[in-house]
Amino acid sequence: MVFKKGRQYATAWLKRADIGYRHSYRTVGGIQYRPIDCCVEALRRDPEYAEAWCKLGSEITKMNHSEDTDKTLIGMDLFKDEPKITYNIGTNYPLINAAVFCFDKAIEIEPKYVDAWYQKGSWYNSWLYMEKEKIECFLEVTKLDPSISKAWHSLANAYASLIGVDGNFGKALKCYDEAINKAANDKYVVADAADLYDVFTDKANLLSECVDRDEQWYNDTDSDLKKKYSSGKDALMCYDKSLEIMTQYSYASYKKACC
């Protein structure tokens, strides 16, 4: 098969990646190619193809941490000079960093590429202790397209995980409200609309943090705001909202009973 470079040929390979499940194959020239292989072939033909980098990152996020995954990633010429991917074999880091590398390449090429920012943030959502990275990604998504309710929800959760930092309680509360307000008119740009029963429950969980706390807990820039919700009434209202939407939501019922 003649090797042809350029966006036209890269696009043809990228379309072949959209064949369904990760273990599906597309046969080209008698050779079987998985979706991830098709992305690599697209980038061989056009290394400046942001959409192909984003698609490759998304395919990598579907992989499980394993010895086979490490071998696949290390074997890609795209990653051969990237120590964050080729080192620390046997840990989660090659997998984490490979996907991030791809999303970063897409963003480097197209800084306002909303899908790449969202996918990168969603990937960080899969791992613990990466709230700062999540905030960076989802904050950028909300700036580029304020209509994406799931980005507001994820941003709120990231701030809520760091409520010990001055100002984050108020930021989280504002983002939950933005998610609620944006859900009805979400344009489904990069994801489905946020599930409101989840948003209300997460907001209720945040507000319940204000109940029965010692005075020292209120000593930051959000002190007045935290004291405003110290009775627990607002948290209960949010749990009730969640249960109105999904009456059999046992988690919300349990959290309401604990509030």
Helices and strands as residue ranges (DSSP letters): H 7-17, E 26-28, E 31-33, H 35-45, H 50-61, H 67-74, G 77-79, H 83-86, H 93-109, H 114-124, H 131-144, H 149-160, H 168-183, H 196-208, G 215-218, H 223-228, H 233-245, H 250-258
